[in-house]
């Protein structure tokens, strides 16, 4: 065997060994079990979470309303009162707050009320 070829044999075998190691590492990495994916909530769980969030937001907003009504002498519209209550309760800009405001407006306009501080017909207690 020529001396040049003998000198290259360690490089050739080393490269082949490295390629085998890299190939084995890639194979093992691709066939490892991954981290388990979190369970997707059911529609009932999603609905329950949304209802709970809305009730919490409505309660936070309605706690502000009697004091705001007294401080403004009733001169603000229901929409303005609710927007001001969002700011004062720290709820402004939270996801779903618009739906909570719409529910409270409906209750304030006579759609019935189960929220403390509101009575049917739009009057504040």
C-alpha positions in Angstrom: 0.0 0.0 0.0 1.4 3.4 -0.8 2.5 5.5 2.1 0.1 8.4 1.2 -2.8 6.1 1.4 -1.7 4.6 4.7 -1.4 8.1 6.1 -5.0 8.8 5.0 -6.5 5.6 6.5 -6.9 7.0 10.0 -8.7 10.1 8.6 -11.0 7.9 6.5 -11.8 5.6 9.3 -12.2 8.5 11.7 -14.6 10.2 9.4 -16.6 7.1 8.9 -16.8 6.6 12.7 -17.9 10.2 13.2 -20.6 9.8 10.5 -21.8 6.7 12.2 -21.9 8.4 15.6 -23.8 11.4 14.2 -26.2 9.2 12.4 -26.9 7.2 15.5 -27.4 10.4 17.5 -29.9 11.7 15.0 -31.8 8.4 15.0 -31.9 8.3 18.8 -33.0 11.9 19.0 -35.8 11.4 16.5 -37.0 8.2 18.3 -37.0 9.4 21.9 -40.4 9.9 23.5 -41.1 13.6 23.8 -42.6 15.5 26.7 -46.3 14.7 27.0 -48.6 17.3 25.5 -51.0 19.0 27.9 -54.5 17.7 27.8 -56.9 19.8 25.7 -59.8 21.1 27.8 -63.2 19.8 27.0 -65.9 22.3 25.7 -67.6 22.0 29.1 -64.4 22.9 30.9 -63.9 25.9 28.6 -67.4 27.1 29.1 -67.2 26.8 32.8 -63.9 28.8 32.9 -65.5 31.5 30.7 -68.6 31.7 32.9 -66.4 31.9 36.0 -64.3 34.7 34.5 -67.4 36.6 33.5 -68.9 36.3 36.9 -65.7 37.5 38.5 -65.5 40.4 36.2 -69.1 41.4 36.7 -68.7 41.2 40.5 -65.6 43.4 40.4 -67.3 46.0 38.2 -70.6 46.0 40.1 -68.7 46.6 43.4 -67.6 49.9 42.0 -71.1 51.0 40.8 -72.9 52.1 44.0 -70.0 54.4 45.0 -69.6 55.8 41.5 -73.4 56.5 41.3 -73.3 58.4 44.6 -70.1 60.3 43.7 -71.5 61.4 40.3 -75.0 62.1 41.5 -76.4 59.9 38.8 -75.1 62.2 36.0 -73.2 59.5 34.1 -74.8 57.2 31.6 -74.7 53.4 32.4 -72.0 53.0 29.8 -69.9 55.7 31.3 -70.3 54.2 34.8 -69.2 50.8 33.6 -66.2 52.2 31.8 -65.2 54.1 34.9 -65.8 51.0 37.0 -63.4 49.0 34.7 -60.7 51.5 35.4 -61.2 51.7 39.1 -61.5 47.9 39.5 -58.3 47.3 37.4 -60.4 45.3 34.9 -59.9 47.6 31.9 -58.4 45.8 29.0 -58.8 42.3 30.4 -59.9 39.6 28.0 -63.7 39.2 28.0 -64.4 42.4 29.8 -66.6 43.6 26.9 -69.0 40.7 27.4 -69.2 41.3 31.1 -70.0 45.0 30.5 -72.7 44.1 28.0 -74.2 41.7 30.6 -74.2 44.4 33.2 -75.7 46.9 30.8 -78.6 44.5 30.1 -79.1 43.9 33.8 -79.1 47.7 34.5 -81.6 48.4 31.7 -84.2 46.1 33.3 -83.1 42.7 32.1 -83.1 41.5 35.6 -80.2 41.5 38.1 -78.5 39.0 40.3 -75.5 41.3 40.8 -75.2 42.9 44.3 -75.8 46.6 44.0 -78.1 46.5 41.0 -81.8 46.4 41.1 -84.1 45.7 38.1 -85.0 48.8 36.1 -81.5 50.3 36.3 -81.5 51.7 39.8 -78.6 51.2 42.0 -79.1 49.9 45.6 
